[in-house]
Amino acid sequence: MALPSKEAVIAHVISISVECADCGRNRWWRPDQLKRFGVTGNTPLAALSARMRCMVCRADGLPGANVAIQAAFIDERQREVLMQRSRRA
Ligand SMILES: [Zn+2]
C-alpha cells in the first residue's frame, strides 16, 4: 500500500491536527484556515511542522513550537503523524 506521505501536500488533506506537547491542547484546522501560517495548497506536509505553532502558547508569549502534526487525507482517510520536537535552550 502506498502511503501519500512523502510527496503529500496540503491540497491532499481535509484537516490538520496540531497537538501541543507543552500545554497538551489539540486543535484541528481546515486547510483554508492555515493561510495565517503561510501554508497554501502547495505546501508539503513535511514542511508543515516547521510552520505550525500552538496558538494558545503563542498567546502566552511562548514559542509554541513543540507540536505534533497529524493530517487526515481526503482520499484514503489515512492519518499521517508528523512529529516535530523542537528543543530550544
Ligand atoms: Zn501549547
PDB file of the backbone (N, CA, C, O) and the ligand in Angstrom, with CONECT records:
HET     ZN  A 101       1
ATOM      1  N   MET A   1       0.843  -1.194   0.000  1.00  0.00           N
ATOM      2  CA  MET A   1       0.000   0.000   0.000  1.00  0.00           C
ATOM      3  C   MET A   1       0.880   1.246   0.000  1.00  0.00           C
ATOM      4  O   MET A   1       1.797   1.375   0.811  1.00  0.00           O
ATOM      5  N   ALA A   2       0.596   2.126  -0.889  1.00  0.00           N
ATOM      6  CA  ALA A   2       1.399   3.346  -0.989  1.00  0.00           C
ATOM      7  C   ALA A   2       0.808   4.436  -0.118  1.00  0.00           C
ATOM      8  O   ALA A   2      -0.329   4.869  -0.308  1.00  0.00           O
ATOM      9  N   LEU A   3       1.586   4.855   0.815  1.00  0.00           N
ATOM     10  CA  LEU A   3       1.143   5.957   1.652  1.00  0.00           C
ATOM     11  C   LEU A   3       1.429   7.287   0.960  1.00  0.00           C
ATOM     12  O   LEU A   3       2.472   7.449   0.325  1.00  0.00           O
ATOM     13  N   PRO A   4       0.534   8.206   1.078  1.00  0.00           N
ATOM     14  CA  PRO A   4       0.719   9.506   0.419  1.00  0.00           C
ATOM     15  C   PRO A   4       1.580  10.449   1.246  1.00  0.00           C
ATOM     16  O   PRO A   4       1.392  11.666   1.232  1.00  0.00           O
ATOM     17  N   SER A   5       2.521   9.864   1.963  1.00  0.00           N
ATOM     18  CA  SER A   5       3.218  10.680   2.958  1.00  0.00           C
ATOM     19  C   SER A   5       4.291  11.572   2.365  1.00  0.00           C
ATOM     20  O   SER A   5       4.341  12.767   2.659  1.00  0.00           O
ATOM     21  N   LYS A   6       5.143  11.005   1.536  1.00  0.00           N
ATOM     22  CA  LYS A   6       6.340  11.747   1.126  1.00  0.00           C
ATOM     23  C   LYS A   6       6.027  12.997   0.326  1.00  0.00           C
ATOM     24  O   LYS A   6       6.485  14.091   0.655  1.00  0.00           O
ATOM     25  N   GLU A   7       5.241  12.823  -0.732  1.00  0.00           N
ATOM     26  CA  GLU A   7       5.009  13.958  -1.617  1.00  0.00           C
ATOM     27  C   GLU A   7       3.692  14.664  -1.323  1.00  0.00           C
ATOM     28  O   GLU A   7       3.283  15.561  -2.060  1.00  0.00           O
ATOM     29  N   ALA A   8       3.036  14.257  -0.251  1.00  0.00           N
ATOM     30  CA  ALA A   8       1.731  14.830   0.031  1.00  0.00           C
ATOM     31  C   ALA A   8       1.829  16.324   0.307  1.00  0.00           C
ATOM     32  O   ALA A   8       2.759  16.803   0.955  1.00  0.00           O
ATOM     33  N   VAL A   9       0.841  17.036  -0.204  1.00  0.00           N
ATOM     34  CA  VAL A   9       0.771  18.474   0.041  1.00  0.00           C
ATOM     35  C   VAL A   9      -0.558  18.791   0.722  1.00  0.00           C
ATOM     36  O   VAL A   9      -1.427  17.930   0.860  1.00  0.00           O
ATOM     37  N   ILE A  10      -0.689  20.015   1.133  1.00  0.00           N
ATOM     38  CA  ILE A  10      -1.874  20.424   1.876  1.00  0.00           C
ATOM     39  C   ILE A  10      -3.163  20.200   1.084  1.00  0.00           C
ATOM     40  O   ILE A  10      -4.215  19.925   1.660  1.00  0.00           O
ATOM     41  N   ALA A  11      -3.071  20.319  -0.231  1.00  0.00           N
ATOM     42  CA  ALA A  11      -4.252  20.138  -1.070  1.00  0.00           C
ATOM     43  C   ALA A  11      -4.830  18.728  -0.965  1.00  0.00           C
ATOM     44  O   ALA A  11      -5.971  18.492  -1.362  1.00  0.00           O
ATOM     45  N   HIS A  12      -4.048  17.793  -0.432  1.00  0.00           N
ATOM     46  CA  HIS A  12      -4.482  16.398  -0.330  1.00  0.00           C
ATOM     47  C   HIS A  12      -5.208  16.080   0.971  1.00  0.00           C
ATOM     48  O   HIS A  12      -5.757  14.989   1.126  1.00  0.00           O
ATOM     49  N   VAL A  13      -5.214  17.007   1.885  1.00  0.00           N
ATOM     50  CA  VAL A  13      -5.764  16.704   3.198  1.00  0.00           C
ATOM     51  C   VAL A  13      -7.063  17.469   3.445  1.00  0.00           C
ATOM     52  O   VAL A  13      -7.310  18.528   2.869  1.00  0.00           O
ATOM     53  N   ILE A  14      -7.877  16.895   4.317  1.00  0.00           N
ATOM     54  CA  ILE A  14      -9.115  17.580   4.676  1.00  0.00           C
ATOM     55  C   ILE A  14      -8.974  18.343   5.981  1.00  0.00           C
ATOM     56  O   ILE A  14      -9.699  19.308   6.225  1.00  0.00           O
ATOM     57  N   SER A  15      -8.057  17.918   6.808  1.00  0.00           N
ATOM     58  CA  SER A  15      -7.831  18.657   8.041  1.00  0.00           C
ATOM     59  C   SER A  15      -6.469  18.322   8.641  1.00  0.00           C
ATOM     60  O   SER A  15      -5.885  17.272   8.372  1.00  0.00           O
ATOM     61  N   ILE A  16      -5.996  19.236   9.447  1.00  0.00           N
ATOM     62  CA  ILE A  16      -4.688  19.111  10.082  1.00  0.00           C
ATOM     63  C   ILE A  16      -4.869  19.270  11.584  1.00  0.00           C
ATOM     64  O   ILE A  16      -5.508  20.213  12.052  1.00  0.00           O
ATOM     65  N   SER A  17      -4.305  18.345  12.321  1.00  0.00           N
ATOM     66  CA  SER A  17      -4.343  18.436  13.775  1.00  0.00           C
ATOM     67  C   SER A  17      -3.006  18.939  14.292  1.00  0.00           C
ATOM     68  O   SER A  17      -1.946  18.486  13.862  1.00  0.00           O
ATOM     69  N   VAL A  18      -3.075  19.870  15.210  1.00  0.00           N
ATOM     70  CA  VAL A  18      -1.871  20.372  15.864  1.00  0.00           C
ATOM     71  C   VAL A  18      -1.997  20.108  17.353  1.00  0.00           C
ATOM     72  O   VAL A  18      -2.822  20.719  18.033  1.00  0.00           O
ATOM     73  N   GLU A  19      -1.171  19.192  17.860  1.00  0.00           N
ATOM     74  CA  GLU A  19      -1.190  18.882  19.278  1.00  0.00           C
ATOM     75  C   GLU A  19       0.065  19.447  19.923  1.00  0.00           C
ATOM     76  O   GLU A  19       1.184  19.208  19.470  1.00  0.00           O
ATOM     77  N   CYS A  20      -0.147  20.193  20.979  1.00  0.00           N
ATOM     78  CA  CYS A  20       0.961  20.874  21.637  1.00  0.00           C
ATOM     79  C   CYS A  20       1.477  20.033  22.796  1.00  0.00           C
ATOM     80  O   CYS A  20       0.717  19.653  23.687  1.00  0.00           O
ATOM     81  N   ALA A  21       2.778  19.746  22.776  1.00  0.00           N
ATOM     82  CA  ALA A  21       3.374  18.942  23.838  1.00  0.00           C
ATOM     83  C   ALA A  21       3.598  19.763  25.104  1.00  0.00           C
ATOM     84  O   ALA A  21       3.840  19.209  26.176  1.00  0.00           O
ATOM     85  N   ASP A  22       3.519  21.061  24.979  1.00  0.00           N
ATOM     86  CA  ASP A  22       3.759  21.918  26.133  1.00  0.00           C
ATOM     87  C   ASP A  22       2.497  22.117  26.966  1.00  0.00           C
ATOM     88  O   ASP A  22       2.530  21.977  28.189  1.00  0.00           O
ATOM     89  N   CYS A  23       1.382  22.445  26.308  1.00  0.00           N
ATOM     90  CA  CYS A  23       0.157  22.705  27.063  1.00  0.00           C
ATOM     91  C   CYS A  23      -0.863  21.580  26.907  1.00  0.00           C
ATOM     92  O   CYS A  23      -1.881  21.564  27.599  1.00  0.00           O
ATOM     93  N   GLY A  24      -0.591  20.636  25.997  1.00  0.00           N
ATOM     94  CA  GLY A  24      -1.456  19.480  25.853  1.00  0.00           C
ATOM     95  C   GLY A  24      -2.685  19.711  24.997  1.00  0.00           C
ATOM     96  O   GLY A  24      -3.495  18.800  24.826  1.00  0.00           O
ATOM     97  N   ARG A  25      -2.838  20.896  24.461  1.00  0.00           N
ATOM     98  CA  ARG A  25      -4.025  21.186  23.665  1.00  0.00           C
ATOM     99  C   ARG A  25      -3.896  20.622  22.257  1.00  0.00           C
ATOM    100  O   ARG A  25      -2.806  20.533  21.692  1.00  0.00           O
ATOM    101  N   ASN A  26      -5.035  20.250  21.720  1.00  0.00           N
ATOM    102  CA  ASN A  26      -5.105  19.704  20.370  1.00  0.00           C
ATOM    103  C   ASN A  26      -6.168  20.467  19.597  1.00  0.00           C
ATOM    104  O   ASN A  26      -7.293  20.645  20.064  1.00  0.00           O
ATOM    105  N   ARG A  27      -5.793  20.910  18.415  1.00  0.00           N
ATOM    106  CA  ARG A  27      -6.748  21.650  17.600  1.00  0.00           C
ATOM    107  C   ARG A  27      -6.693  21.167  16.171  1.00  0.00           C
ATOM    108  O   ARG A  27      -5.614  20.955  15.616  1.00  0.00           O
ATOM    109  N   TRP A  28      -7.884  20.990  15.564  1.00  0.00           N
ATOM    110  CA  TRP A  28      -7.972  20.634  14.150  1.00  0.00           C
ATOM    111  C   TRP A  28      -8.193  21.890  13.335  1.00  0.00           C
ATOM    112  O   TRP A  28      -9.006  22.747  13.681  1.00  0.00           O
ATOM    113  N   TRP A  29      -7.444  21.981  12.234  1.00  0.00           N
ATOM    114  CA  TRP A  29      -7.563  23.116  11.334  1.00  0.00           C
ATOM    115  C   TRP A  29      -7.993  22.625   9.964  1.00  0.00           C
ATOM    116  O   TRP A  29      -7.586  21.549   9.526  1.00  0.00           O
ATOM    117  N   ARG A  30      -8.814  23.411   9.292  1.00  0.00           N
ATOM    118  CA  ARG A  30      -9.069  23.160   7.886  1.00  0.00           C
ATOM    119  C   ARG A  30      -7.960  23.843   7.094  1.00  0.00           C
ATOM    120  O   ARG A  30      -7.408  24.856   7.523  1.00  0.00           O
ATOM    121  N   PRO A  31      -7.638  23.270   5.920  1.00  0.00           N
ATOM    122  CA  PRO A  31      -6.543  23.850   5.126  1.00  0.00           C
ATOM    123  C   PRO A  31      -6.727  25.338   4.854  1.00  0.00           C
ATOM    124  O   PRO A  31      -5.748  26.085   4.832  1.00  0.00           O
ATOM    125  N   ASP A  32      -7.954  25.778   4.647  1.00  0.00           N
ATOM    126  CA  ASP A  32      -8.133  27.199   4.330  1.00  0.00           C
ATOM    127  C   ASP A  32      -7.930  28.094   5.551  1.00  0.00           C
ATOM    128  O   ASP A  32      -7.900  29.319   5.439  1.00  0.00           O
ATOM    129  N   GLN A  33      -7.791  27.470   6.706  1.00  0.00           N
ATOM    130  CA  GLN A  33      -7.504  28.247   7.912  1.00  0.00           C
ATOM    131  C   GLN A  33      -6.007  28.404   8.154  1.00  0.00           C
ATOM    132  O   GLN A  33      -5.588  29.093   9.085  1.00  0.00           O
ATOM    133  N   LEU A  34      -5.203  27.756   7.305  1.00  0.00           N
ATOM    134  CA  LEU A  34      -3.769  27.718   7.541  1.00  0.00           C
ATOM    135  C   LEU A  34      -3.024  28.835   6.827  1.00  0.00           C
ATOM    136  O   LEU A  34      -1.801  28.935   6.928  1.00  0.00           O
ATOM    137  N   LYS A  35      -3.756  29.670   6.109  1.00  0.00           N
ATOM    138  CA  LYS A  35      -3.086  30.745   5.375  1.00  0.00           C
ATOM    139  C   LYS A  35      -2.369  31.693   6.322  1.00  0.00           C
ATOM    140  O   LYS A  35      -1.373  32.317   5.956  1.00  0.00           O
ATOM    141  N   ARG A  36      -2.888  31.796   7.553  1.00  0.00           N
ATOM    142  CA  ARG A  36      -2.247  32.676   8.527  1.00  0.00           C
ATOM    143  C   ARG A  36      -0.849  32.193   8.883  1.00  0.00           C
ATOM    144  O   ARG A  36      -0.022  32.964   9.371  1.00  0.00           O
ATOM    145  N   PHE A  37      -0.590  30.905   8.635  1.00  0.00           N
ATOM    146  CA  PHE A  37       0.735  30.348   8.900  1.00  0.00           C
ATOM    147  C   PHE A  37       1.602  30.349   7.649  1.00  0.00           C
ATOM    148  O   PHE A  37       2.720  29.834   7.669  1.00  0.00           O
ATOM    149  N   GLY A  38       1.101  30.917   6.575  1.00  0.00           N
ATOM    150  CA  GLY A  38       1.852  30.923   5.332  1.00  0.00           C
ATOM    151  C   GLY A  38       1.767  29.605   4.607  1.00  0.00           C
ATOM    152  O   GLY A  38       2.627  29.286   3.787  1.00  0.00           O
ATOM    153  N   VAL A  39       0.716  28.821   4.909  1.00  0.00           N
ATOM    154  CA  VAL A  39       0.545  27.500   4.314  1.00  0.00           C
ATOM    155  C   VAL A  39      -0.484  27.576   3.191  1.00  0.00           C
ATOM    156  O   VAL A  39      -1.583  28.099   3.374  1.00  0.00           O
ATOM    157  N   THR A  40      -0.111  27.045   2.023  1.00  0.00           N
ATOM    158  CA  THR A  40      -1.022  27.010   0.892  1.00  0.00           C
ATOM    159  C   THR A  40      -1.243  25.560   0.454  1.00  0.00           C
ATOM    160  O   THR A  40      -0.693  24.635   1.053  1.00  0.00           O
ATOM    161  N   GLY A  41      -2.042  25.369  -0.585  1.00  0.00           N
ATOM    162  CA  GLY A  41      -2.313  24.029  -1.082  1.00  0.00           C
ATOM    163  C   GLY A  41      -1.076  23.324  -1.601  1.00  0.00           C
ATOM    164  O   GLY A  41      -1.042  22.096  -1.674  1.00  0.00           O
ATOM    165  N   ASN A  42      -0.067  24.088  -1.961  1.00  0.00           N
ATOM    166  CA  ASN A  42       1.164  23.503  -2.486  1.00  0.00           C
ATOM    167  C   ASN A  42       2.210  23.234  -1.420  1.00  0.00           C
ATOM    168  O   ASN A  42       3.281  22.712  -1.728  1.00  0.00           O
ATOM    169  N   THR A  43       1.923  23.578  -0.182  1.00  0.00           N
ATOM    170  CA  THR A  43       2.895  23.366   0.888  1.00  0.00           C
ATOM    171  C   THR A  43       2.993  21.879   1.226  1.00  0.00           C
ATOM    172  O   THR A  43       1.984  21.250   1.547  1.00  0.00           O
ATOM    173  N   PRO A  44       4.208  21.310   1.155  1.00  0.00           N
ATOM    174  CA  PRO A  44       4.369  19.886   1.519  1.00  0.00           C
ATOM    175  C   PRO A  44       4.048  19.667   2.990  1.00  0.00           C
ATOM    176  O   PRO A  44       4.311  20.529   3.829  1.00  0.00           O
ATOM    177  N   LEU A  45       3.478  18.511   3.293  1.00  0.00           N
ATOM    178  CA  LEU A  45       3.202  18.196   4.690  1.00  0.00           C
ATOM    179  C   LEU A  45       4.485  18.169   5.506  1.00  0.00           C
ATOM    180  O   LEU A  45       4.494  18.499   6.692  1.00  0.00           O
ATOM    181  N   ALA A  46       5.570  17.768   4.845  1.00  0.00           N
ATOM    182  CA  ALA A  46       6.843  17.682   5.556  1.00  0.00           C
ATOM    183  C   ALA A  46       7.302  19.046   6.054  1.00  0.00           C
ATOM    184  O   ALA A  46       8.074  19.144   7.008  1.00  0.00           O
ATOM    185  N   ALA A  47       6.821  20.092   5.400  1.00  0.00           N
ATOM    186  CA  ALA A  47       7.230  21.442   5.797  1.00  0.00           C
ATOM    187  C   ALA A  47       6.275  22.047   6.810  1.00  0.00           C
ATOM    188  O   ALA A  47       6.509  23.138   7.331  1.00  0.00           O
ATOM    189  N   LEU A  48       5.205  21.331   7.079  1.00  0.00           N
ATOM    190  CA  LEU A  48       4.147  21.909   7.903  1.00  0.00           C
ATOM    191  C   LEU A  48       4.566  22.088   9.357  1.00  0.00           C
ATOM    192  O   LEU A  48       4.276  23.111   9.979  1.00  0.00           O
ATOM    193  N   SER A  49       5.251  21.081   9.889  1.00  0.00           N
ATOM    194  CA  SER A  49       5.573  21.123  11.314  1.00  0.00           C
ATOM    195  C   SER A  49       6.486  22.293  11.647  1.00  0.00           C
ATOM    196  O   SER A  49       6.511  22.766  12.783  1.00  0.00           O
ATOM    197  N   ALA A  50       7.237  22.760  10.652  1.00  0.00           N
ATOM    198  CA  ALA A  50       8.119  23.893  10.901  1.00  0.00           C
ATOM    199  C   ALA A  50       7.342  25.201  10.912  1.00  0.00           C
ATOM    200  O   ALA A  50       7.833  26.221  11.395  1.00  0.00           O
ATOM    201  N   ARG A  51       6.124  25.164  10.377  1.00  0.00           N
ATOM    202  CA  ARG A  51       5.353  26.404  10.272  1.00  0.00           C
ATOM    203  C   ARG A  51       4.270  26.513  11.327  1.00  0.00           C
ATOM    204  O   ARG A  51       3.948  27.609  11.785  1.00  0.00           O
ATOM    205  N   MET A  52       3.713  25.387  11.708  1.00  0.00           N
ATOM    206  CA  MET A  52       2.596  25.424  12.634  1.00  0.00           C
ATOM    207  C   MET A  52       3.067  25.740  14.049  1.00  0.00           C
ATOM    208  O   MET A  52       4.151  25.337  14.472  1.00  0.00           O
ATOM    209  N   ARG A  53       2.228  26.468  14.759  1.00  0.00           N
ATOM    210  CA  ARG A  53       2.527  26.826  16.136  1.00  0.00           C
ATOM    211  C   ARG A  53       1.266  26.658  16.977  1.00  0.00           C
ATOM    212  O   ARG A  53       0.147  26.763  16.475  1.00  0.00           O
ATOM    213  N   CYS A  54       1.469  26.398  18.255  1.00  0.00           N
ATOM    214  CA  CYS A  54       0.346  26.341  19.171  1.00  0.00           C
ATOM    215  C   CYS A  54      -0.121  27.762  19.467  1.00  0.00           C
ATOM    216  O   CYS A  54       0.620  28.567  20.032  1.00  0.00           O
ATOM    217  N   MET A  55      -1.343  28.054  19.083  1.00  0.00           N
ATOM    218  CA  MET A  55      -1.830  29.418  19.235  1.00  0.00           C
ATOM    219  C   MET A  55      -2.059  29.780  20.701  1.00  0.00           C
ATOM    220  O   MET A  55      -1.992  30.951  21.074  1.00  0.00           O
ATOM    221  N   VAL A  56      -2.328  28.780  21.524  1.00  0.00           N
ATOM    222  CA  VAL A  56      -2.533  29.037  22.953  1.00  0.00           C
ATOM    223  C   VAL A  56      -1.225  29.478  23.600  1.00  0.00           C
ATOM    224  O   VAL A  56      -1.183  30.456  24.346  1.00  0.00           O
ATOM    225  N   CYS A  57      -0.146  28.728  23.295  1.00  0.00           N
ATOM    226  CA  CYS A  57       1.153  29.097  23.840  1.00  0.00           C
ATOM    227  C   CYS A  57       1.622  30.434  23.270  1.00  0.00           C
ATOM    228  O   CYS A  57       2.231  31.238  23.977  1.00  0.00           O
ATOM    229  N   ARG A  58       1.339  30.663  22.007  1.00  0.00           N
ATOM    230  CA  ARG A  58       1.721  31.931  21.398  1.00  0.00           C
ATOM    231  C   ARG A  58       1.054  33.093  22.122  1.00  0.00           C
ATOM    232  O   ARG A  58       1.654  34.151  22.311  1.00  0.00           O
ATOM    233  N   ALA A  59      -0.180  32.882  22.518  1.00  0.00           N
ATOM    234  CA  ALA A  59      -0.910  33.934  23.218  1.00  0.00           C
ATOM    235  C   ALA A  59      -0.298  34.220  24.572  1.00  0.00           C
ATOM    236  O   ALA A  59      -0.458  35.310  25.121  1.00  0.00           O
ATOM    237  N   ASP A  60       0.413  33.221  25.115  1.00  0.00           N
ATOM    238  CA  ASP A  60       1.074  33.406  26.403  1.00  0.00           C
ATOM    239  C   ASP A  60       2.510  33.876  26.250  1.00  0.00           C
ATOM    240  O   ASP A  60       3.239  34.001  27.234  1.00  0.00           O
ATOM    241  N   GLY A  61       2.913  34.138  25.012  1.00  0.00           N
ATOM    242  CA  GLY A  61       4.259  34.628  24.774  1.00  0.00           C
ATOM    243  C   GLY A  61       5.294  33.537  24.660  1.00  0.00           C
ATOM    244  O   GLY A  61       6.492  33.820  24.674  1.00  0.00           O
ATOM    245  N   LEU A  62       4.856  32.284  24.547  1.00  0.00           N
ATOM    246  CA  LEU A  62       5.772  31.159  24.393  1.00  0.00           C
ATOM    247  C   LEU A  62       5.921  30.822  22.913  1.00  0.00           C
ATOM    248  O   LEU A  62       5.073  31.191  22.100  1.00  0.00           O
ATOM    249  N   PRO A  63       7.013  30.111  22.558  1.00  0.00           N
ATOM    250  CA  PRO A  63       7.221  29.764  21.140  1.00  0.00           C
ATOM    251  C   PRO A  63       6.094  28.916  20.558  1.00  0.00           C
ATOM    252  O   PRO A  63       5.676  29.132  19.420  1.00  0.00           O
ATOM    253  N   GLY A  64       5.608  27.962  21.327  1.00  0.00           N
ATOM    254  CA  GLY A  64       4.538  27.106  20.832  1.00  0.00           C
ATOM    255  C   GLY A  64       4.964  26.200  19.702  1.00  0.00           C
ATOM    256  O   GLY A  64       4.139  25.770  18.896  1.00  0.00           O
ATOM    257  N   ALA A  65       6.268  25.904  19.641  1.00  0.00           N
ATOM    258  CA  ALA A  65       6.806  25.146  18.516  1.00  0.00           C
ATOM    259  C   ALA A  65       6.931  23.655  18.801  1.00  0.00           C
ATOM    260  O   ALA A  65       7.295  22.889  17.908  1.00  0.00           O
ATOM    261  N   ASN A  66       6.645  23.238  19.997  1.00  0.00           N
ATOM    262  CA  ASN A  66       6.788  21.830  20.358  1.00  0.00           C
ATOM    263  C   ASN A  66       5.483  21.098  20.051  1.00  0.00           C
ATOM    264  O   ASN A  66       4.766  20.664  20.952  1.00  0.00           O
ATOM    265  N   VAL A  67       5.197  20.974  18.760  1.00  0.00           N
ATOM    266  CA  VAL A  67       3.906  20.453  18.334  1.00  0.00           C
ATOM    267  C   VAL A  67       4.049  19.185  17.501  1.00  0.00           C
ATOM    268  O   VAL A  67       5.064  18.965  16.839  1.00  0.00           O
ATOM    269  N   ALA A  68       3.008  18.359  17.551  1.00  0.00           N
ATOM    270  CA  ALA A  68       2.908  17.175  16.705  1.00  0.00           C
ATOM    271  C   ALA A  68       1.792  17.411  15.698  1.00  0.00           C
ATOM    272  O   ALA A  68       0.676  17.784  16.062  1.00  0.00           O
ATOM    273  N   ILE A  69       2.110  17.189  14.424  1.00  0.00           N
ATOM    274  CA  ILE A  69       1.151  17.429  13.356  1.00  0.00           C
ATOM    275  C   ILE A  69       0.551  16.114  12.891  1.00  0.00           C
ATOM    276  O   ILE A  69       1.267  15.137  12.673  1.00  0.00           O
ATOM    277  N   GLN A  70      -0.776  16.093  12.740  1.00  0.00           N
ATOM    278  CA  GLN A  70      -1.446  14.912  12.198  1.00  0.00           C
ATOM    279  C   GLN A  70      -2.352  15.372  11.060  1.00  0.00           C
ATOM    280  O   GLN A  70      -3.083  16.354  11.186  1.00  0.00           O
ATOM    281  N   ALA A  71      -2.289  14.646   9.952  1.00  0.00           N
ATOM    282  CA  ALA A  71      -3.064  15.031   8.785  1.00  0.00           C
ATOM    283  C   ALA A  71      -4.090  13.961   8.446  1.00  0.00           C
ATOM    284  O   ALA A  71      -3.775  12.771   8.430  1.00  0.00           O
ATOM    285  N   ALA A  72      -5.325  14.391   8.172  1.00  0.00           N
ATOM    286  CA  ALA A  72      -6.361  13.478   7.693  1.00  0.00           C
ATOM    287  C   ALA A  72      -6.498  13.681   6.193  1.00  0.00           C
ATOM    288  O   ALA A  72      -6.815  14.777   5.730  1.00  0.00           O
ATOM    289  N   PHE A  73      -6.254  12.610   5.435  1.00  0.00           N
ATOM    290  CA  PHE A  73      -6.226  12.715   3.989  1.00  0.00           C
ATOM    291  C   PHE A  73      -7.616  12.565   3.371  1.00  0.00           C
ATOM    292  O   PHE A  73      -8.477  11.862   3.899  1.00  0.00           O
ATOM    293  N   ILE A  74      -7.805  13.232   2.260  1.00  0.00           N
ATOM    294  CA  ILE A  74      -9.089  13.232   1.590  1.00  0.00           C
ATOM    295  C   ILE A  74      -9.421  11.836   1.051  1.00  0.00           C
ATOM    296  O   ILE A  74     -10.511  11.317   1.292  1.00  0.00           O
ATOM    297  N   ASP A  75      -8.488  11.239   0.329  1.00  0.00           N
ATOM    298  CA  ASP A  75      -8.776  10.026  -0.413  1.00  0.00           C
ATOM    299  C   ASP A  75      -8.963   8.797   0.467  1.00  0.00           C
ATOM    300  O   ASP A  75     -10.021   8.168   0.462  1.00  0.00           O
ATOM    301  N   GLU A  76      -7.940   8.472   1.206  1.00  0.00           N
ATOM    302  CA  GLU A  76      -7.931   7.194   1.900  1.00  0.00           C
ATOM    303  C   GLU A  76      -8.267   7.319   3.369  1.00  0.00           C
ATOM    304  O   GLU A  76      -8.294   6.329   4.101  1.00  0.00           O
ATOM    305  N   ARG A  77      -8.520   8.521   3.785  1.00  0.00           N
ATOM    306  CA  ARG A  77      -8.822   8.776   5.193  1.00  0.00           C
ATOM    307  C   ARG A  77      -7.778   8.183   6.103  1.00  0.00           C
ATOM    308  O   ARG A  77      -8.067   7.724   7.208  1.00  0.00           O
ATOM    309  N   GLN A  78      -6.575   8.206   5.619  1.00  0.00           N
ATOM    310  CA  GLN A  78      -5.464   7.746   6.434  1.00  0.00           C
ATOM    311  C   GLN A  78      -4.919   8.922   7.213  1.00  0.00           C
ATOM    312  O   GLN A  78      -5.009  10.076   6.795  1.00  0.00           O
ATOM    313  N   ARG A  79      -4.373   8.605   8.316  1.00  0.00           N
ATOM    314  CA  ARG A  79      -3.792   9.665   9.117  1.00  0.00           C
ATOM    315  C   ARG A  79      -2.292   9.474   9.230  1.00  0.00           C
ATOM    316  O   ARG A  79      -1.778   8.425   9.617  1.00  0.00           O
ATOM    317  N   GLU A  80      -1.642  10.537   8.875  1.00  0.00           N
ATOM    318  CA  GLU A  80      -0.189  10.538   8.900  1.00  0.00           C
ATOM    319  C   GLU A  80       0.265  11.413  10.057  1.00  0.00           C
ATOM    320  O   GLU A  80      -0.109  12.582  10.159  1.00  0.00           O
ATOM    321  N   VAL A  81       1.061  10.837  10.908  1.00  0.00           N
ATOM    322  CA  VAL A  81       1.550  11.612  12.042  1.00  0.00           C
ATOM    323  C   VAL A  81       2.961  12.105  11.752  1.00  0.00           C
ATOM    324  O   VAL A  81       3.881  11.327  11.502  1.00  0.00           O
ATOM    325  N   LEU A  82       3.091  13.384  11.794  1.00  0.00           N
ATOM    326  CA  LEU A  82       4.390  14.003  11.595  1.00  0.00           C
ATOM    327  C   LEU A  82       4.825  14.612  12.917  1.00  0.00           C
ATOM    328  O   LEU A  82       4.253  15.593  13.391  1.00  0.00           O
ATOM    329  N   MET A  83       5.827  14.019  13.485  1.00  0.00           N
ATOM    330  CA  MET A  83       6.255  14.500  14.793  1.00  0.00           C
ATOM    331  C   MET A  83       7.283  15.603  14.649  1.00  0.00           C
ATOM    332  O   MET A  83       8.220  15.518  13.854  1.00  0.00           O
ATOM    333  N   GLN A  84       7.084  16.597  15.410  1.00  0.00           N
ATOM    334  CA  GLN A  84       8.045  17.680  15.436  1.00  0.00           C
ATOM    335  C   GLN A  84       8.401  17.968  16.876  1.00  0.00           C
ATOM    336  O   GLN A  84       7.542  18.342  17.674  1.00  0.00           O
ATOM    337  N   ARG A  85       9.634  17.799  17.198  1.00  0.00           N
ATOM    338  CA  ARG A  85      10.078  18.105  18.547  1.00  0.00           C
ATOM    339  C   ARG A  85      11.143  19.189  18.459  1.00  0.00           C
ATOM    340  O   ARG A  85      12.280  18.930  18.066  1.00  0.00           O
ATOM    341  N   SER A  86      10.781  20.336  18.809  1.00  0.00           N
ATOM    342  CA  SER A  86      11.719  21.443  18.772  1.00  0.00           C
ATOM    343  C   SER A  86      12.199  21.747  20.176  1.00  0.00           C
ATOM    344  O   SER A  86      11.414  22.110  21.051  1.00  0.00           O
ATOM    345  N   ARG A  87      13.442  21.600  20.371  1.00  0.00           N
ATOM    346  CA  ARG A  87      14.007  21.893  21.679  1.00  0.00           C
ATOM    347  C   ARG A  87      14.820  23.175  21.594  1.00  0.00           C
ATOM    348  O   ARG A  87      15.733  23.312  20.780  1.00  0.00           O
ATOM    349  N   ARG A  88      14.468  24.070  22.431  1.00  0.00           N
ATOM    350  CA  ARG A  88      15.177  25.341  22.424  1.00  0.00           C
ATOM    351  C   ARG A  88      15.758  25.603  23.799  1.00  0.00           C
ATOM    352  O   ARG A  88      15.056  25.560  24.810  1.00  0.00           O
ATOM    353  N   ALA A  89      17.020  25.870  23.817  1.00  0.00           N
ATOM    354  CA  ALA A  89      17.685  26.111  25.105  1.00  0.00           C
ATOM    355  C   ALA A  89      17.212  27.427  25.715  1.00  0.00           C
ATOM    356  O   ALA A  89      17.660  27.801  26.799  1.00  0.00           O
TER     357      ALA A  89
HETATM  358 ZN    ZN A 101       0.523  24.964  23.649  1.00  0.00          ZN2+
END
